[in-house]
């Protein structure tokens, strides 16, 4: 099996490593095809692609778009996007502005819970001032010894019903998919097992995603159990969606798998990297793999 990993983050959004370092780690782990998919931002793609070219790694430019669907936050990965596309750039810029407002509200809620200085603390952990995300707050709370690790912070403070949680409206599902399509990319529904959806809601989401032009489903990812991999492989085939594989890597100590360390896609899936629209990003020997 070719070791292809199509979901990774860097310091450009909420990852711990630079784009260069993430690519170098992927190469060290034997990855042959790699996508950088920072949240709502394309700024790391030039650096990552330059390093990938130097190291002989097939590189797919990507992004992870934040979406609100039926009051749930979900994520749509765009693969093979043309980063200079105005409609994609403009849509992502609006999302980044919204992130600043959300960060101020998170800091306010944390202050009400007795945790001061959260906005300034989160900013110290954010290498890109345009993206101030929940992991940056979580790292500050760990630094302040409020919790032992980032995962614990999320459970105690940053999810629905907890002191630091705030609701936020992101892009609409159809808009996010259309931005990716306008940029000649493939829209992939990211880590579906993470969303707190009933079976009926999941079926509705997949139907609406396909209707909007979605093309793939993340089947293998760090958040999925073996049973979920099998279930989402079935859902991908049922909805005629391509299957993707991505570690959703954020950095050492915060991610279950490093790039390239995931299990393979189930054999009966149709890999997204076989789609003709991505063929130009892979060396000839990967065609049809």
matplotlib code that plots the C-alpha trace (Angstrom):
import matplotlib.pyplot as plt

x = [0.0, 1.2, 1.4, -0.7, -1.8, -4.3, -5.1, -2.4, -1.9, 0.9, 1.6, -0.3, -3.5, -3.4, -0.6, 2.7, 5.2, 6.1, 4.9, 8.5, 8.8, 5.4, 6.5, 9.9, 8.2, 5.9, 8.9, 10.7, 7.7, 7.6, 4.7, 4.6, 1.6, 0.9, -1.6, -1.3, -4.9, -4.7, -7.9, -9.4, -5.9, -3.8, -0.7, 1.5, 1.1, 4.0, 6.5, 5.2, 5.2, 8.7, 10.0, 8.0, 9.5, 13.0, 12.4, 10.6, 7.3, 4.0, 2.2, -1.5, -2.5, -5.3, -7.4, -9.9, -13.0, -15.1, -18.8, -22.0, -24.6, -27.8, -26.1, -23.1, -19.6, -18.2, -15.2, -14.8, -11.3, -10.5, -7.9, -6.1, -7.3, -5.8, -4.7, -5.1, -8.8, -10.5, -13.8, -11.9, -9.6, -12.5, -14.5, -11.6, -10.8, -14.3, -14.0, -10.7, -12.3, -15.0, -12.3, -11.1, -14.6, -15.0, -11.6, -12.7, -15.9, -14.0, -11.7, -14.6, -16.3, -13.0, -12.6, -16.1, -14.9, -12.0, -9.3, -7.8, -5.4, -6.7, -6.8, -3.3, -2.1, -3.7, -2.1, 1.3, 0.7, -0.6, 2.1, -0.3, -2.3, -5.1, -5.9, -6.7, -8.2, -9.3, -6.0, -4.2, -6.5, -6.0, -2.2, -2.4, -4.6, -2.1, 0.7, -1.3, -1.7, -5.4, -5.4, -2.7, -3.0, -4.8, -7.3, -8.4, -8.8, -11.2, -13.3, -13.5, -13.7, -14.0, -16.9, -20.6, -21.9, -18.5, -17.3, -15.2, -17.6, -19.2, -21.4, -20.3, -21.6, -19.2, -19.7, -22.7, -22.1, -23.1, -20.9, -17.8, -18.2, -18.7, -15.6, -13.6, -15.2, -14.4, -10.8, -10.8, -10.6, -12.4, -14.6, -14.1, -16.1, -13.5, -13.5, -17.3, -16.9, -16.2, -19.5, -22.2, -24.8, -27.6, -27.8, -30.6, -28.6, -25.6, -27.6, -29.1, -25.6, -24.2, -27.2, -26.9, -23.1, -23.5, -26.2, -24.0, -21.2, -19.2, -16.9, -15.3, -15.5, -12.6, -12.7, -9.3, -8.3, -6.8, -10.2, -11.9, -12.0, -11.7, -15.5, -15.9, -13.5, -15.7, -18.9, -17.6, -16.1, -19.6, -21.1, -18.6, -19.6, -23.3, -23.2, -20.7, -18.1, -14.3, -12.5, -9.8, -7.1, -5.6, -4.0, -5.4, -1.9, -1.5, 1.8, 3.8, 1.9, -1.4, -2.1, -2.8, -0.9, 2.0, 1.7, 1.8, 1.3, -2.4, -3.9, -4.6, -7.9, -10.2, -9.6, -13.1, -12.9, -12.3, -9.3, -9.6, -6.1, -7.2, -9.6, -8.4, -8.6, -5.7, -3.6, -1.3, -0.2, 1.2, 4.2, 3.3, 3.9, 1.1, -1.5, -4.3, -2.8]
y = [0.0, 3.5, 5.6, 8.6, 11.1, 13.8, 15.7, 17.6, 20.9, 23.3, 26.4, 28.3, 27.2, 25.3, 22.8, 22.8, 22.4, 24.6, 23.6, 22.5, 20.4, 18.6, 17.7, 16.5, 14.3, 12.9, 12.0, 10.4, 8.2, 7.0, 9.1, 9.2, 11.5, 14.4, 17.2, 20.2, 21.2, 24.0, 25.4, 28.2, 29.2, 28.6, 30.5, 27.5, 25.8, 27.5, 26.5, 23.0, 22.5, 23.8, 21.4, 18.5, 19.1, 19.2, 15.9, 14.1, 14.0, 14.2, 17.2, 18.0, 21.6, 21.5, 23.4, 22.5, 24.7, 25.3, 24.7, 25.0, 22.4, 22.0, 23.8, 21.4, 22.4, 20.1, 20.3, 19.9, 19.3, 20.6, 18.6, 19.8, 23.4, 26.2, 28.6, 31.8, 31.3, 34.6, 33.0, 30.6, 33.2, 35.6, 32.9, 31.8, 35.4, 35.9, 32.8, 34.0, 37.3, 35.3, 33.4, 36.7, 37.4, 33.8, 34.0, 37.1, 35.4, 32.3, 34.5, 36.2, 32.9, 31.6, 34.8, 34.3, 30.8, 32.4, 32.0, 35.3, 36.3, 33.7, 35.8, 37.1, 33.6, 32.0, 34.6, 33.7, 30.1, 31.1, 31.5, 32.9, 35.9, 35.3, 31.9, 31.9, 28.5, 26.5, 24.5, 27.8, 28.4, 24.8, 25.1, 28.2, 26.4, 23.6, 26.1, 27.6, 24.1, 24.3, 20.9, 18.3, 18.2, 19.6, 16.7, 17.3, 21.1, 20.3, 18.0, 20.3, 23.7, 24.0, 21.7, 22.3, 22.7, 23.6, 27.0, 28.1, 27.0, 29.5, 28.8, 30.2, 30.3, 29.2, 28.8, 27.0, 23.6, 24.4, 27.5, 25.6, 23.0, 25.6, 27.5, 24.2, 23.4, 26.9, 26.3, 23.0, 20.9, 17.9, 18.4, 15.7, 15.4, 15.2, 12.8, 12.0, 9.9, 12.9, 14.6, 13.9, 13.0, 10.4, 7.8, 9.9, 13.1, 11.4, 10.1, 13.6, 15.2, 12.8, 13.3, 17.1, 16.9, 14.8, 17.1, 20.1, 18.5, 16.7, 14.1, 12.1, 10.9, 10.6, 6.9, 6.4, 9.1, 9.2, 9.7, 6.6, 3.2, 0.0, -0.3, 3.3, 2.7, -0.2, 1.8, 4.9, 2.7, 1.3, 4.8, 6.0, 3.2, 3.6, 7.3, 6.8, 8.9, 8.5, 7.3, 9.5, 8.7, 11.4, 11.6, 15.0, 15.6, 18.7, 18.0, 15.9, 15.0, 16.2, 13.7, 10.0, 9.3, 10.9, 11.5, 8.1, 6.0, 5.3, 1.9, 1.4, 2.1, -1.0, -2.8, -2.3, 1.5, 3.8, 5.9, 9.6, 9.8, 7.7, 10.4, 11.9, 15.5, 14.6, 12.7, 15.6, 15.7, 12.2, 10.6, 8.3, 5.1, 6.1, 6.4, 3.8, 2.6]
z = [0.0, -0.8, 2.4, 1.7, 4.4, 3.4, 6.6, 8.6, 10.4, 11.0, 13.0, 10.3, 12.1, 15.3, 14.8, 16.8, 13.9, 11.0, 7.5, 6.8, 9.9, 9.3, 5.8, 7.0, 9.6, 7.0, 4.8, 7.8, 8.4, 4.8, 3.5, -0.3, -0.8, 1.6, 2.1, 4.4, 5.4, 7.9, 9.3, 7.1, 5.8, 2.8, 4.0, 4.7, 1.3, -0.5, 2.2, 2.5, -1.3, -1.7, 1.0, -0.4, -3.9, -2.4, -0.6, -3.5, -1.7, -3.7, -2.3, -2.5, -1.5, 0.9, 3.5, 6.2, 6.2, 9.3, 8.7, 10.8, 10.0, 12.0, 14.9, 14.8, 13.9, 11.2, 8.9, 5.2, 3.8, 0.3, -1.6, -4.7, -4.3, -6.4, -3.7, -5.7, -6.3, -5.2, -3.9, -1.7, -0.4, 0.4, 2.1, 4.3, 5.2, 6.6, 8.7, 10.1, 11.1, 12.9, 14.8, 16.4, 17.7, 19.0, 20.8, 22.7, 23.8, 24.9, 27.0, 28.5, 29.5, 31.0, 33.0, 34.4, 35.5, 37.3, 34.6, 33.8, 31.0, 28.6, 25.4, 25.9, 26.8, 23.8, 21.6, 22.9, 21.7, 18.3, 15.7, 13.2, 14.6, 12.1, 13.5, 17.2, 17.9, 20.9, 21.1, 21.7, 24.7, 25.8, 25.7, 27.8, 30.4, 30.6, 31.0, 33.9, 35.4, 35.2, 33.6, 32.9, 29.1, 26.1, 25.9, 29.5, 28.9, 26.1, 28.2, 31.2, 29.5, 25.7, 24.7, 24.8, 28.4, 29.9, 31.2, 28.2, 25.4, 23.1, 20.1, 16.8, 13.2, 10.6, 6.8, 5.4, 4.1, 0.5, 0.6, 1.8, -0.9, -3.6, -2.5, -2.9, -6.2, -7.5, -6.6, -8.6, -5.5, -4.1, -1.0, 1.7, 4.8, 7.6, 10.6, 10.6, 13.7, 15.8, 15.4, 18.0, 15.4, 15.6, 12.8, 11.2, 11.4, 9.9, 7.0, 6.5, 6.6, 4.0, 1.7, 1.9, 1.4, -1.7, -3.0, -2.5, -4.5, -1.8, -3.3, -0.4, 3.1, 5.6, 6.4, 8.2, 10.6, 14.1, 15.7, 14.3, 15.9, 13.9, 14.0, 12.8, 9.9, 8.7, 9.2, 7.2, 4.5, 4.1, 4.1, 1.5, -0.8, -0.1, -1.0, -3.9, -2.1, -2.4, 0.7, 2.3, 4.8, 7.1, 10.5, 11.4, 12.9, 15.1, 16.8, 19.3, 22.4, 21.0, 18.3, 18.4, 15.2, 13.4, 9.6, 7.8, 10.9, 10.3, 9.3, 5.6, 3.9, 3.7, 0.4, -0.9, -0.7, -3.7, -2.7, -3.2, -4.7, -7.6, -8.8, -12.1, -10.7, -8.3, -10.7, -11.5, -7.9, -7.9, -9.6, -12.5, -10.5, -8.1, -10.9, -10.4, -7.0]

ax = plt.figure().add_subplot(projection="3d")
ax.plot(x, y, z, "-o")
ax.set_aspect("equal")
plt.show()
